[in-house]
Amino acid sequence: MKWLFPFIWLYFLLVPQVDQAQSIINNLNEAIQQAPIAQNYLNRAYYYFANSYFKKAIRDMDTLLVLQEDNTAALLLRGKAKLALEDYSGAINDFNRVIYYQPDSGAAYYQRGIVRKRNEDAVGACEDFKKAVALGESATKISSDCR
């Protein structure tokens, strides 16, 4: 039992964060129950994504996209979540839809470039990265292979 003493601080550090996280999710759930609108699903999905609950974020984005199929913020976030789960074809599809609805989305080109690079499509990745920079994305994020 002596070995536990040095780690007791960890308990006091983590328990309030767990309680706070549960409080946040309860508030987000309540907002959706009171008003099941796109913005409330988007808010909860951002929370899930930020905390690496990618499948839950995708589920919320799926629901949101039934309400608003052209919501580019939802498509971009869902694509990023799919990318994190290594669902590259799903991520590409979402980024393509963002580009369709919002052709000046540098973020969508950048994210699609990441997927293409992971799929070993260096030419396609560089095209997307260069387009992203032309649309205002930071050049420092671009692969050195494309400069």
LUMLO-683267 format. One line per 4 residues: their letters; for each residue x, y, z of N, C-alpha, C. Coordinates in nm, 4 decimals, padded with zeros to 6 digits, always signed. Each point is the difference from the previous one (the first is absolute). Layout:
<recs>
A) X/Y/Z/X/Y/Z/X/Y/Z; ...
</recs>
This chain:
<recs>
MKWL) +00.0811/-00.1195/+00.0000/-00.0811/+00.1195/+00.0000/+00.0858/+00.1264/+00.0000; +00.1228/-00.0116/+00.0517/+00.0890/+00.1155/+00.0023/+00.0261/+00.0572/-00.1392; +00.0067/-00.0867/-00.1001/+00.0324/+00.0440/-00.1349/-00.1097/+00.0879/-00.0595; -00.1214/-00.0071/+00.0543/-00.1101/+00.0822/-00.0512/+00.0144/+00.1470/+00.0374
FPFI) +00.0623/+00.0275/+00.1128/+00.0058/+00.1368/+00.0496/+00.0545/+00.1003/-00.1008; +00.1094/-00.0286/-00.0711/+00.0509/+00.0998/-00.0954/-00.0979/+00.0299/-00.1148; -00.0967/-00.0897/-00.0236/-00.0907/+00.0183/-00.1123/-00.1363/+00.0548/+00.0410; -00.0195/+00.0270/+00.1276/-00.1294/+00.0502/+00.0464/-00.0327/+00.1352/-00.0624
WLYF) +00.1016/+00.0800/-00.0290/-00.0220/+00.1302/-00.0633/-00.0667/-00.0163/-00.1358; +00.0328/-00.1124/-00.0677/-00.0584/-00.0250/-00.1308/-00.1519/-00.0134/+00.0095; -00.0462/-00.0656/+00.1042/-00.1442/-00.0140/+00.0229/-00.0655/+00.1374/+00.0116; +00.0578/+00.0876/+00.0792/-00.0582/+00.1325/+00.0205/+00.0123/+00.0887/-00.1235
LLVP) +00.0951/-00.0331/-00.0838/+00.0158/+00.0738/-00.1249/-00.1020/-00.0447/-00.1044; -00.0233/-00.1305/-00.0106/-00.0842/-00.0535/-00.1068/-00.1489/-00.0016/+00.0315; -00.0393/-00.0247/+00.1216/-00.1424/-00.0112/+00.0333/-00.0773/+00.1269/-00.0347; +00.0483/+00.1196/+00.0329/-00.0760/+00.1189/-00.0404/-00.0141/+00.0122/-00.1518
QVDQ) +00.1012/-00.0423/-00.0751/-00.0085/+00.0071/-00.1454/-00.1047/-00.0959/-00.0541; -00.0078/-00.1182/+00.0584/-00.1017/-00.0965/-00.0416/-00.1381/+00.0554/+00.0304; -00.0183/+00.0573/+00.1186/-00.1281/+00.0597/+00.0361/-00.0344/+00.1150/-00.0932; +00.0978/+00.0827/-00.0336/-00.0233/+00.1123/-00.0898/-00.0364/-00.0500/-00.1394
AQSI) +00.0684/-00.1020/-00.0477/-00.0297/-00.0556/-00.1319/-00.1413/-00.0550/-00.0042; -00.0408/-00.0688/+00.1066/-00.1358/-00.0551/+00.0044/-00.1034/+00.1119/+00.0036; +00.0319/+00.1069/+00.0701/-00.0901/+00.1147/+00.0047/-00.0152/+00.0635/-00.1385; +00.1104/+00.0111/-00.0716/-00.0039/+00.0577/-00.1353/-00.0860/-00.0866/-00.0909
INNL) +00.0223/-00.1306/+00.0028/-00.0755/-00.0884/-00.0883/-00.1471/-00.0005/+00.0375; -00.0302/+00.0087/+00.1303/-00.1400/+00.0078/+00.0422/-00.0666/+00.1258/-00.0556; +00.0718/+00.1116/+00.0039/-00.0551/+00.1255/-00.0539/-00.0224/-00.0098/-00.1506; +00.0939/-00.0594/-00.0702/-00.0150/-00.0162/-00.1441/-00.1163/-00.0930/-00.0343
NEAI) -00.0130/-00.1082/+00.0755/-00.1127/-00.0922/-00.0209/-00.1337/+00.0692/+00.0256; -00.0052/+00.0795/+00.1059/-00.1228/+00.0722/+00.0331/-00.0362/+00.1006/-00.1091; +00.1008/+00.0668/-00.0542/-00.0254/+00.0960/-00.1085/-00.0603/-00.0706/-00.1202; +00.0492/-00.1187/-00.0315/-00.0536/-00.0759/-00.1135/-00.1414/-00.0469/+00.0287
QQAP) -00.0267/-00.0413/+00.1231/-00.1355/-00.0432/+00.0353/-00.0994/+00.1152/-00.0107; +00.0424/+00.1171/+00.0425/-00.0891/+00.1163/-00.0045/-00.0166/+00.0538/-00.1412; +00.1060/-00.0050/-00.0785/-00.0037/+00.0534/-00.1365/+00.0919/-00.0834/-00.0888; -00.0544/-00.1035/-00.0622/+00.0840/-00.0859/-00.0849/+00.0318/+00.0670/-00.1343
IAQN) +00.0766/+00.1087/+00.0095/+00.0373/+00.0752/-00.1190/+00.1462/-00.0279/-00.0343; +00.0367/+00.0344/-00.1222/+00.1336/-00.0302/-00.0501/+00.1102/+00.0545/+00.0899; -00.0120/+00.1241/+00.0445/+00.1063/+00.0615/+00.0799/+00.0257/-00.0759/+00.1294; -00.1040/-00.0530/+00.0618/+00.0200/-00.0750/+00.1240/+00.0743/-00.1315/-00.0255
YLNR) -00.0321/-00.0660/-00.1109/+00.0744/-00.1215/-00.0349/+00.1453/+00.0337/-00.0327; +00.0202/+00.1123/-00.0676/+00.1356/+00.0419/-00.0341/+00.0809/+00.0292/+00.1263; -00.0595/+00.0669/+00.0952/+00.0697/+00.0305/+00.1256/+00.0440/-00.1273/+00.0709; -00.0918/-00.0982/+00.0089/+00.0355/-00.1238/+00.0682/+00.1059/-00.0766/-00.0790
AYYY) -00.0100/+00.0028/-00.1321/+00.0992/-00.0690/-00.0828/+00.1388/+00.0614/+00.0179; +00.0058/+00.1347/+00.0087/+00.1298/+00.0643/+00.0258/+00.0570/-00.0473/+00.1328; -00.0841/-00.0111/+00.1015/+00.0460/-00.0477/+00.1305/+00.0535/-00.1428/-00.0125; -00.0791/-00.0865/-00.0643/+00.0441/-00.1384/-00.0162/+00.1312/-00.0067/-00.0774
FANS) +00.0096/+00.0759/-00.1081/+00.1213/-00.0020/-00.0815/+00.1202/+00.0470/+00.0810; -00.0157/+00.1088/+00.0724/+00.1103/+00.0557/+00.0794/+00.0477/-00.0969/+00.1070; -00.0875/-00.0903/+00.0406/+00.0351/-00.0973/+00.1028/+00.0240/-00.1389/-00.0577; +00.0197/-00.0059/-00.1304/+00.0362/-00.1233/-00.0723/-00.1083/-00.1073/+00.0003
YFKK) -00.1255/+00.0408/+00.0159/-00.1124/-00.0932/-00.0156/-00.0492/+00.0121/-00.1440; +00.0820/-00.0504/-00.0932/-00.0245/+00.0244/-00.1414/-00.1276/-00.0668/-00.0508; -00.0283/-00.1202/+00.0455/-00.1217/-00.0685/-00.0456/-00.1252/+00.0738/+00.0470; +00.0023/+00.0530/+00.1215/-00.1146/+00.0772/+00.0491/-00.0143/+00.1302/-00.0784
AIRD) +00.1126/+00.0625/-00.0340/-00.0048/+00.1228/-00.0797/-00.0604/-00.0293/-00.1368; +00.0408/-00.1106/-00.0605/-00.0539/-00.0378/-00.1305/-00.1502/-00.0245/+00.0086; -00.0430/-00.0660/+00.1044/-00.1433/-00.0271/+00.0171/-00.0792/+00.1302/+00.0069; +00.0515/+00.0989/+00.0741/-00.0688/+00.1293/+00.0072/+00.0014/+00.0713/-00.1350
MDTL) +00.1115/-00.0101/-00.0719/+00.0073/+00.0640/-00.1319/-00.0955/-00.0670/-00.0981; -00.0148/-00.1324/+00.0099/-00.0959/-00.0702/-00.0861/-00.1413/+00.0535/+00.0242; -00.0349/+00.0171/+00.1257/-00.1331/+00.0530/+00.0343/-00.0147/+00.1426/-00.0500; +00.1005/+00.0804/+00.0219/-00.0031/+00.1395/-00.0442/-00.0150/+00.0086/-00.1514
LVLQ) +00.0709/-00.0845/-00.0727/-00.0023/+00.0066/-00.1457/-00.1318/-00.0475/-00.0590; -00.0786/-00.0712/+00.0772/-00.1373/-00.0297/-00.0423/-00.0824/+00.1286/+00.0057; +00.0282/+00.0831/+00.1000/-00.0709/+00.1276/+00.0150/+00.0478/+00.1040/-00.1000; +00.1311/+00.0029/-00.0269/+00.0617/+00.0983/-00.0898/+00.1108/-00.0679/-00.0789
EDNT) -00.0334/-00.0525/-00.1152/+00.0990/-00.0777/-00.0756/+00.1175/+00.0824/-00.0510; -00.0163/+00.1325/-00.0062/+00.1071/+00.0852/-00.0519/+00.0765/+00.0740/+00.1095; -00.0076/-00.0481/+00.1225/+00.0697/+00.0632/+00.1116/+00.1491/-00.0339/-00.0107; +00.0771/+00.0943/-00.0506/+00.1414/-00.0268/-00.0263/+00.0823/-00.0171/+00.1278
AALL) -00.0398/+00.0659/+00.1079/+00.0713/-00.0188/+00.1272/-00.0153/-00.1444/+00.0466; -00.1201/-00.0549/-00.0140/-00.0250/-00.1385/+00.0392/+00.0753/-00.0972/-00.0900; -00.0014/+00.0275/-00.1303/+00.0713/-00.0878/-00.0929/+00.1506/+00.0016/+00.0263; +00.0547/+00.1177/+00.0266/+00.1428/+00.0112/+00.0270/+00.0359/-00.0738/+00.1295
LRGK) -00.0802/+00.0190/+00.1029/+00.0270/-00.0669/+00.1275/-00.0142/-00.1508/-00.0136; -00.1048/-00.0449/-00.0708/-00.0178/-00.1441/-00.0181/+00.1166/-00.0573/-00.0798; +00.0447/+00.0725/-00.1013/+00.1157/-00.0460/-00.0766/+00.1242/-00.0127/+00.0863; +00.0208/+00.0966/+00.0877/+00.1155/-00.0064/+00.0904/-00.0112/-00.1190/+00.0956
AKLA) -00.1211/-00.0268/+00.0481/-00.0210/-00.1145/+00.0892/+00.0259/-00.1304/-00.0749; -00.0476/-00.0080/-00.1230/+00.0252/-00.1200/-00.0807/+00.1491/-00.0156/-00.0277; +00.0670/+00.1107/-00.0246/+00.1449/-00.0034/-00.0202/+00.0689/-00.0550/+00.1247; -00.0425/+00.0464/+00.1164/+00.0591/-00.0478/+00.1258/-00.0219/-00.1502/+00.0186
LEDY) -00.1119/-00.0507/-00.0528/-00.0299/-00.1437/+00.0099/+00.0548/-00.0785/-00.1194; +00.0754/+00.0685/-00.0855/+00.0616/-00.0583/-00.1190/-00.1023/-00.0518/-00.1010; -00.1174/+00.0612/-00.0028/-00.1002/-00.0268/-00.1041/+00.0265/+00.1010/-00.1116; +00.1016/-00.0287/-00.0797/+00.0471/+00.0970/-00.0982/-00.1004/+00.0261/-00.1114
SGAI) -00.0688/-00.1021/-00.0462/-00.0970/+00.0239/-00.1070/-00.1167/+00.0835/+00.0518; -00.0434/-00.0264/+00.1217/-00.1065/+00.0809/+00.0597/+00.0435/+00.1440/+00.0204; +00.1241/+00.0188/+00.0426/+00.0522/+00.1353/+00.0209/+00.0082/+00.0754/-00.1319; +00.0515/-00.0656/-00.1033/+00.0093/+00.0632/-00.1329/-00.1393/+00.0417/-00.0476
NDFN) -00.0971/-00.0882/+00.0161/-00.1372/+00.0325/-00.0422/-00.0515/+00.1248/+00.0710; +00.0237/+00.0094/+00.1304/-00.0464/+00.1171/+00.0749/+00.0731/+00.1268/-00.0442; +00.1310/-00.0089/-00.0193/+00.0747/+00.1186/-00.0435/-00.0406/+00.0417/-00.1414; -00.0287/-00.0979/-00.0860/-00.0491/+00.0322/-00.1341/-00.1343/+00.0733/+00.0064
RVIY) -00.0853/-00.0424/+00.0905/-00.1302/+00.0678/+00.0144/+00.0174/+00.1424/+00.0514; +00.0939/+00.0208/+00.0919/+00.0279/+00.1366/+00.0464/+00.0436/+00.0852/-00.1184; +00.0895/-00.0530/-00.0805/+00.0505/+00.0743/-00.1158/-00.1132/+00.0269/-00.0991; -00.0911/-00.0934/-00.0161/-00.1140/+00.0200/-00.0894/-00.0867/+00.1169/+00.0480
YQPD) -00.0316/+00.0012/+00.1297/-00.0873/+00.1043/+00.0554/+00.0737/+00.1316/+00.0240; +00.1300/-00.0088/+00.0271/+00.0789/+00.1188/+00.0334/+00.1366/-00.0106/-00.0680; +00.0065/+00.0321/-00.1297/+00.1227/-00.0200/-00.0768/+00.1209/+00.0785/+00.0509; -00.0218/+00.0999/+00.0823/+00.1120/+00.0795/+00.0518/+00.0448/-00.0445/+00.1392
SGAA) -00.0318/-00.1231/+00.0374/+00.0386/-00.0522/+00.1317/+00.1421/-00.0554/-00.0038; +00.0942/+00.0826/+00.0403/+00.1383/-00.0450/+00.0079/+00.0165/-00.1161/+00.0970; -00.0785/+00.0007/+00.1066/+00.0090/-00.1074/+00.0997/-00.0368/-00.1349/-00.0612; -00.1005/-00.0018/-00.0865/-00.0413/-00.1260/-00.0629/+00.1091/-00.0519/-00.0930
YYQR) +00.0605/+00.0901/-00.0773/+00.1097/-00.0428/-00.0875/+00.1180/-00.0506/+00.0828; +00.0298/+00.0697/+00.1083/+00.1111/-00.0417/+00.0861/-00.0267/-00.1395/+00.0584; -00.1194/-00.0200/+00.0547/-00.0327/-00.1297/+00.0600/+00.0011/-00.1107/-00.1046; -00.0537/+00.0297/-00.1184/+00.0012/-00.1000/-00.1066/+00.1442/-00.0317/-00.0409
GIVR) +00.0861/+00.1009/+00.0018/+00.1414/-00.0227/-00.0287/+00.0640/-00.0948/+00.1002; -00.0374/+00.0138/+00.1255/+00.0525/-00.0916/+00.1031/-00.0409/-00.1435/-00.0312; -00.1271/-00.0183/-00.0356/-00.0475/-00.1352/-00.0318/+00.0746/-00.0546/-00.1214; +00.0141/+00.0839/-00.1020/+00.0702/-00.0465/-00.1198/+00.1454/-00.0363/+00.0303
KRNE) +00.0626/+00.0779/+00.0856/+00.1385/-00.0318/+00.0377/+00.0054/-00.1340/+00.0730; -00.0938/-00.0236/+00.0893/-00.0020/-00.1284/+00.0717/-00.0308/-00.1166/-00.0937; -00.0723/+00.0284/-00.1078/-00.0282/-00.1021/-00.1009/+00.1112/-00.0095/-00.1047; +00.1113/+00.0691/+00.0273/+00.1179/-00.0010/-00.0858/-00.0278/+00.0571/-00.1395
DAVG) -00.0905/+00.0968/-00.0069/-00.0270/+00.0742/-00.1233/+00.0689/+00.1355/+00.0139; +00.1314/-00.0003/-00.0189/+00.0792/+00.1212/+00.0226/-00.0397/+00.1127/-00.0942; -00.0277/-00.0317/-00.1249/-00.0371/+00.1032/-00.0974/-00.1320/+00.0648/+00.0396; -00.1000/-00.0816/+00.0308/-00.1301/+00.0530/+00.0417/+00.0097/+00.0792/+00.1294
ACED) +00.0823/-00.0496/+00.0924/+00.0184/+00.0696/+00.1275/+00.0607/+00.1382/-00.0232; +00.1016/+00.0065/-00.0826/+00.0653/+00.1291/-00.0274/-00.0947/+00.0970/-00.0695; -00.0810/-00.0508/-00.0915/-00.0988/+00.0862/-00.0667/-00.0945/+00.0608/+00.1034; -00.0487/-00.0859/+00.0911/-00.0927/+00.0497/+00.1027/+00.0683/+00.0962/+00.0959
FKKA) +00.1230/-00.0303/+00.0409/+00.0712/+00.0889/+00.0908/+00.0232/+00.1366/-00.0642; +00.0395/+00.0005/-00.1274/+00.0234/+00.1265/-00.0695/-00.1298/+00.0801/-00.0150; -00.1097/-00.0685/-00.0276/-00.1302/+00.0668/-00.0102/-00.0389/+00.0568/+00.1368; +00.0266/-00.0750/+00.1070/-00.0309/+00.0460/+00.1355/+00.0751/+00.1285/+00.0317
VALG) +00.1277/+00.0048/-00.0361/+00.0806/+00.1204/+00.0236/-00.0542/+00.1160/-00.0822; -00.0363/-00.0259/-00.1247/-00.0554/+00.1053/-00.0862/-00.1297/+00.0561/+00.0584; -00.0714/-00.0835/+00.0787/-00.1254/+00.0431/+00.0616/+00.0186/+00.0540/+00.1419; +00.1263/+00.0121/+00.0435/+00.0250/+00.0657/+00.1272/+00.0505/-00.0865/+00.1134
ESAT) +00.0147/-00.1301/-00.0225/+00.0550/-00.0858/+00.1058/+00.1485/+00.0311/+00.0160; +00.0518/-00.0234/+00.1169/+00.1399/+00.0287/+00.0296/+00.0929/-00.0927/-00.0782; +00.0988/+00.0585/-00.0617/+00.0980/-00.0784/-00.0763/+00.0860/-00.0858/+00.0910; +00.0102/+00.0349/+00.1280/+00.0830/-00.0779/+00.0917/-00.0598/-00.1366/+00.0271
KISS) -00.1317/-00.0171/-00.0249/-00.0648/-00.1299/+00.0218/+00.0232/-00.0950/-00.1164; +00.0505/+00.0524/-00.1100/+00.0125/-00.0789/-00.1230/+00.1247/-00.0874/+00.0050; -00.0127/-00.1181/-00.0527/+00.1106/-00.0951/-00.0043/+00.1201/+00.0609/-00.0733; +00.1186/-00.0253/+00.0512/+00.1215/+00.0512/-00.0638/+00.0196/-00.0637/-00.1380
DCR) -00.0635/-00.1155/-00.0253/+00.0100/-00.0650/-00.1296/-00.0661/+00.0810/-00.1103; -00.0851/+00.0928/+00.0344/-00.0788/+00.0744/-00.0995/+00.0548/+00.1381/-00.0286; +00.1006/+00.0428/+00.0679/+00.0487/+00.1366/-00.0173/+00.0923/+00.0143/-00.1157
</recs>
